Structures are given as structure tokens and as C-alpha cells.
Amino acid sequence: MKKIPLVILLIAFIFITYTYFNPSIRFIYPIKYEKDITQHIDNEKGFMEWWYFDGSITENLSFVLSFLARPQIQYVVLSLYDSESDYRKTYRFNIAALETKISSNKCQVEFGKNTIREENGNYIVNINTAEMLFNFRFVPVTEGFAFLAQSRGATFYPTIKIPRGKISGVLEYEDKKINFNGLSYYDHNYFKRDSYFKFLKNGWYWGRFFTEHYTVVVTQFFGNKLSSYIAVFNNNKLLKFIPQPQIICEEGEIKNMAQLPSEINLKFDGFLLSISNDKVFSKTANYARFVNKVVFKVSEPGKEIAENGYGLSELTYKTNRK
């Protein structure tokens, strides 16, 4: 039998040790997302799964809605922000396990009376509580994707399910009733929780931005460039997927919220994205969410395209959660 050289065994040992103790994910390229199958988590401790929508209800009123599932714990979180009046409100509804039903072969999520249901490619969302009513139909505009990813020590199913969709519905809260039409974003992901917070421990910057013809999704993990990416969509199709992007910020490296300028200018692969951060949706000690105005510029041979738009972004720095 041929002996394996000691140096090869040493290299293999170092590689296995590194990949086991360094939980990061390398996004390689996008693959088509065939079906939004739900219920990935089981009762193993540490898993979490979520269905996430954000968007615009009116010109000034924005929302973020999440259905979150962990073993034995399910809850719905809805945040509203009016940039004109500076109104902020977050509702959280904890749901008993007996009131929760999640299909394993189609997108049908029931957290008590709060539901997400897919019908012919559209999503019907209903939030119905004593405090408020929020019902809408989400119609996909831009085709999303999943990632082909290499994982080291972390369980993650990364998707941008629908980066841009049209929503229409009704919102009732605090004696107000609003019938609305707007734009929204949707994704559906799951993670092993202990790996999740190791993966994000240095913080991240995430945002999705809409102009008339373009949709841009930026994910930048501080201290973990392999797991960062930018996706640019044009006319409802993926134009450019940039894994491990070399993002040049004219204001310098963003290290924490105290240093966050009122405007960020991101340059990458012939694109320039100028992001205004003057409207704070919500903020805690190490987390901030913004409603943004943006200018997106595309440099092409012989011409430059510039479009105004808006978006939503969030920044977390140095979380100590476990």
C-alpha cells in the first residue's frame, strides 16, 4: 500500500480544522429558485427560519414584516415608519406552538390568524389581531434566485426569493385605514442559530434599492468578505451578480453606526450607488434601519445612465448575541 506523504496529511488536517471552526459561507453564483418550499427547520435546538417582506405602503409610510420560527417559539413582527411625521411603531405577536402550521411541500404558513399563502405564484399575506389589520397581495415583478454556496460550519439556505414585487391591500391601525398599492421585497431563509451569530458577529450592512428600471441588493458582512455580494437587476432580470465585491466607499470603511455618514457612495463594477441615510426607521444600541433615497448610475460605453429611487437598509455592528 502506498503511503500518504506527511505533508499532505498535515495540509488536510489544517483544512478540516479551519473549515470546522470558521463558520462562513462563500457565495459562488446564483442558481434558479424553482419552488418556495417551506418548513426547513425541525425541533433540533438552534435552528431558525424566517419569511420576510418589506416595502412601501404610501410615499412616506414603510413597513417591515417578518414571520420567524424557532423550535417551540414562533412570532410575527411588524414595524411601521412614517418618514413625514417621524412616526414609529413595532408590533410583535407571539404564537403558541399549537396555533402554528407550516406546510412541508408548499408555501403555506399559519401563525394563528396570521398567514402567508402562495397562490399561482402570488403571495397572500394576512395579519389579523386585536391591535391591527394588515392584508395584502404580493405579485412578483423581478425573478429571484437561490445561491450555490460553499459552507464551512454553518447551515444556511440563502435566497433572494423575489427582489421586487407589487403589493396591494389594506392597513388598519390606530383608527386609520389605508388602501394602498406599492412595491415590496420578499425573501425566505433559514439558519442554524449558533452559526448565525458567529457568522454575523462583526456586523453587516444590507440594503435593497428600487429605481424605475433597476433593483439593487447589497449585502456586506464586516470581517467576512467571502460571504458578501451585490445583485443588480434590470428590467426584471438579473443583470450582474458580484460575489465578494470590492466595494469602494468614498467616505472610507464603515466600521460602526457612530461613523455612518448621512450619504454613502458605493462604487463597484462600473456602478455607482449613492445612498442617503437621513431617515432612521428604527435604532438600538448596535442596530439601525434606514429608509433611503438613492441615485443609481450605470456606466456604459459612450454613455452614463442615472436613475433616482428609494430603498431600505440596515446596519449592525459588533453583536455579542449567542
Buried (B, 14 or more C-beta within 10 A) or exposed (E): EEEEEEEEEEEEEEEEEEBEEBBBBBBBEBEEBEEBEBBBBEEEEBBBBBBBBBBBBBEBBBBBBBBBBBBEEBBBBBBBBBBEEEEBBEBEBEBEEEEBEBBEEEBBBBBBEBBBBBEEEEBBBBBEBEEBBBBBBBBBBBBBBBBEBEBBBBBBBBBBBBBBBBBEBEBBBEEEEEEBEBBBBBBBBBBBBBBBBBBBBBBBBBBBBBBEBBBBBBBBBBEBBBBBBBBBBBEEEBBBBBBBBEBEBEEEEBEEBEEBBEBBBBBBEEBBBBBBBEBBBBEEEBBBBBBBBBBBBBBEEEEEBEBEBBBBBBBBBEBEEE
